[in-house]
Each structure stands twice: as structure tokens, then as C-alpha cells.
Amino acid sequence: MIEESTTAPRQKPDYDWDFFLAHAGVDLAAAEGLYRNLTPQAKAFLDAVSTLPGDNWDEVLPAAQSSSLISVIIISPNTKKAYYQREEIS
């Protein structure tokens, strides 16, 4: 006798990244430390690691953030001067 499985098959998640790491440019070292702690257990997007030279940040960053399960915002005194980070927060 063949038993039917009572668990549903796993579906592909609706997101590409587990975490999107937003930081001011001068706070990259803190973001890289967090990235190292998250990976490889989770899939984290960090601009310095996950983008290629020549990528259009105006397109790549919003797309990555919207396809992430969680946005992690690293807040520091540098945040108010960081254009992309302020956009990511809003």
C-alpha cells in the first residue's frame, strides 16, 4: 500500500533575498560584518558584494530591496547624508 504524503510540497519563495542590507557608504565595514554573520545561512544582498561594476544602482537597489523578505537598515550619524540609504528607508 502506498501512503500519500500529508505535507504540501515546498514552493519557491516569493522573494530572491532573505535580507537587504542598507547602509551609508562610510558604514560599509559594519554592513560587511553583518553580511558575514548572515551568510551562508541566509541569502543577503549587500551592494558591495551583490552588484557588478556598471550596474545602474537606481534600478538594481530598489529591485533587490523589493525582492527581499527583510530590509535591515544600519542607522548611524552618517545616515542623513546617505542618498541611497535615505531612499531605501522611505
The 8 nearest C-alpha neighbors of each residue, nearest first, counted from 0:
[[1, 2, 3, 4, 5, 6, 7, 8],
 [2, 0, 3, 4, 5, 6, 7, 8],
 [3, 1, 0, 4, 5, 6, 7, 8],
 [4, 2, 5, 1, 6, 0, 7, 8],
 [3, 5, 6, 2, 7, 8, 1, 9],
 [6, 4, 3, 7, 2, 8, 9, 1],
 [7, 5, 4, 8, 9, 3, 10, 2],
 [6, 8, 9, 5, 4, 10, 3, 11],
 [9, 7, 10, 6, 4, 5, 11, 3],
 [10, 8, 7, 11, 12, 6, 13, 5],
 [9, 11, 12, 8, 7, 13, 14, 6],
 [10, 12, 13, 9, 14, 15, 8, 16],
 [13, 11, 14, 10, 15, 9, 68, 16],
 [14, 12, 11, 15, 66, 68, 67, 10],
 [13, 15, 66, 12, 67, 16, 68, 17],
 [14, 16, 66, 67, 17, 13, 12, 63],
 [17, 15, 67, 42, 18, 14, 43, 66],
 [16, 18, 68, 42, 67, 43, 41, 69],
 [19, 17, 43, 69, 16, 70, 67, 68],
 [18, 20, 70, 44, 64, 67, 43, 71],
 [21, 19, 71, 45, 44, 70, 18, 72],
 [22, 20, 72, 84, 71, 73, 19, 87],
 [23, 21, 73, 84, 26, 24, 72, 20],
 [22, 24, 81, 26, 25, 78, 84, 77],
 [23, 25, 26, 27, 22, 81, 77, 84],
 [24, 26, 23, 27, 77, 28, 22, 81],
 [27, 25, 23, 24, 28, 29, 22, 30],
 [26, 28, 30, 29, 25, 24, 31, 22],
 [27, 29, 31, 30, 26, 32, 25, 33],
 [30, 28, 32, 31, 27, 26, 33, 73],
 [29, 31, 27, 33, 32, 28, 34, 26],
 [32, 30, 34, 28, 33, 29, 27, 35],
 [33, 31, 29, 35, 34, 30, 28, 36],
 [32, 34, 36, 30, 31, 35, 37, 29],
 [33, 35, 31, 37, 32, 36, 30, 38],
 [36, 34, 32, 33, 38, 37, 31, 39],
 [37, 35, 33, 34, 38, 32, 39, 40],
 [38, 36, 34, 35, 41, 40, 33, 39],
 [39, 37, 40, 41, 35, 36, 34, 42],
 [38, 40, 41, 37, 42, 35, 36, 43],
 [41, 39, 38, 37, 42, 36, 43, 17],
 [42, 40, 38, 39, 37, 43, 17, 18],
 [41, 43, 17, 16, 38, 18, 39, 44],
 [44, 42, 18, 17, 16, 19, 41, 45],
 [45, 43, 19, 49, 20, 18, 46, 16],
 [46, 44, 48, 20, 49, 47, 43, 19],
 [45, 47, 49, 48, 50, 44, 60, 20],
 [46, 48, 45, 49, 50, 27, 51, 31],
 [49, 47, 45, 46, 50, 44, 51, 31],
 [48, 50, 46, 45, 44, 47, 51, 43],
 [51, 49, 46, 48, 47, 54, 52, 59],
 [50, 52, 54, 53, 49, 48, 47, 46],
 [53, 51, 54, 50, 55, 47, 56, 49],
 [52, 54, 51, 55, 50, 56, 59, 57],
 [55, 53, 51, 52, 56, 50, 59, 58],
 [54, 56, 57, 58, 59, 53, 60, 52],
 [55, 57, 59, 58, 60, 54, 61, 50],
 [56, 58, 55, 59, 60, 61, 83, 54],
 [59, 57, 56, 55, 60, 61, 62, 54],
 [58, 60, 56, 62, 61, 55, 57, 63],
 [59, 61, 63, 56, 62, 58, 64, 57],
 [62, 60, 64, 63, 59, 58, 65, 57],
 [63, 61, 59, 65, 60, 64, 66, 58],
 [64, 62, 66, 60, 61, 65, 59, 67],
 [63, 65, 61, 67, 66, 62, 19, 60],
 [64, 66, 62, 67, 63, 61, 68, 14],
 [65, 67, 14, 63, 64, 15, 62, 16],
 [68, 66, 16, 64, 14, 17, 65, 69],
 [67, 69, 17, 14, 18, 16, 66, 70],
 [70, 68, 18, 67, 17, 19, 71, 16],
 [71, 69, 19, 18, 20, 72, 64, 67],
 [70, 72, 20, 19, 21, 69, 73, 18],
 [71, 73, 21, 74, 20, 22, 70, 88],
 [74, 72, 22, 21, 71, 75, 30, 20],
 [75, 73, 78, 72, 76, 22, 77, 23],
 [74, 76, 77, 78, 73, 26, 23, 79],
 [75, 77, 78, 79, 74, 80, 23, 26],
 [78, 76, 75, 79, 80, 23, 81, 25],
 [79, 77, 81, 80, 75, 76, 23, 74],
 [78, 80, 77, 81, 76, 85, 82, 75],
 [81, 79, 78, 77, 82, 23, 85, 76],
 [82, 80, 23, 78, 84, 79, 83, 85],
 [83, 81, 85, 84, 80, 86, 79, 23],
 [84, 82, 86, 85, 81, 87, 23, 21],
 [83, 85, 87, 86, 81, 82, 22, 21],
 [84, 86, 88, 82, 87, 83, 81, 89],
 [87, 85, 83, 89, 84, 88, 82, 81],
 [88, 86, 84, 85, 89, 83, 21, 61],
 [89, 87, 85, 86, 84, 72, 21, 83],
 [88, 86, 87, 85, 84, 83, 72, 61]]
